């Protein structure tokens, strides 16, 4: 293949996934844009945003890839009613990893802000926001990934190509929406 | 899984600290705040798409790390072309959504210029990071699928914030 053919093919194959995540990213941005009150009220909340979004992608992207592989290998039936222990264990492990990484992000952010002598809301508040948002977005993302990958697989789509764009799009939207709800809950509970 | 996850989380806190440095500008102009998740996400995706393609080509044995390698060059050009196609949409979209959701607005040309300049720079950085990471994985005999994609995605996330910060300082 010539350079031009390679480039044209890579462009054609990359555009749909990129367009899907563009829509998700802009929606997440609108929610973030509407969060100015919370970002001002909780110092250090903005520091958590990239870490929490990346955690969603890393944890649930990996869960989606595992489910896709298990479907391909015939180890898993794409039906919720027959959901077996293996699926439940993978889901529980993903949510546990997500919660641990979220709490860890809050600890690292607090330590870094203290070291840089920047204002921070305090460890309990940031950990509470990170963990609550991790739990809410984890439940929403697990449901979305399992339902979409199962439905896609039953209709004959390759689950491997569904997982990437699905997780980046849904991860951004649910991640920021969960952060907004968690921030409001913590402000309400603490104030 | 967990140790890698914690290292990646720590790297991402670095980009959070960069965001915190220009929090005042972001809070002043909602369209800039709207740009944050979509710029991070698109930068990460440009890197991960290229990384996945190079890993596959590498597994198939059709990739060589030479400057005149057709596959390497073609994929690099496609990455820059993809960025230059989606970032104008991102810029106009962020501006429009910023106006719709209220708050002080920047001129559409400024938001468009920020998005396209950031996108162009990010696509070049994404190509460089992906090629270096794939080459290092190859030299260390690691499976590029396992290592390169998460590393490239997260490094591109961080670069997304850093580039947006620099471009906002210059253009806004």
Interface residues (C-beta under 8 A of the other chain):
Chain A: X1 X2 X3 X4 X5 X6 X7 X8 X9 X10 X11 X14 X15 X17 X18 X19 X21 X22 X24 X25 X26 X28 X29 X30 X32 X33 X34 X36 X39 X40 X44 X46 X47 X48 X49 X50 X51 X53 X54 X55 X57 X58 X59 X62 X97 X100 X101 X104 X105 X108 X109 X112 X113 X116 X118 X164 X168 X172 X176
Chain B: X1 X2 X5 X6 X8 X9 X10 X12 X13 X15 X16 X17 X19 X20 X23 X26 X27 X30 X31 X33 X34 X35 X36 X37 X38 X39 X40 X41 X42 X44 X45 X46 X48 X49 X53 X70 X71 X73 X74 X75 X77 X78 X79 X81 X82 X85 X86 X89 X90 X93 X94 X97 X98 X101 X103 X150 X153 X154 X157 X158 X161
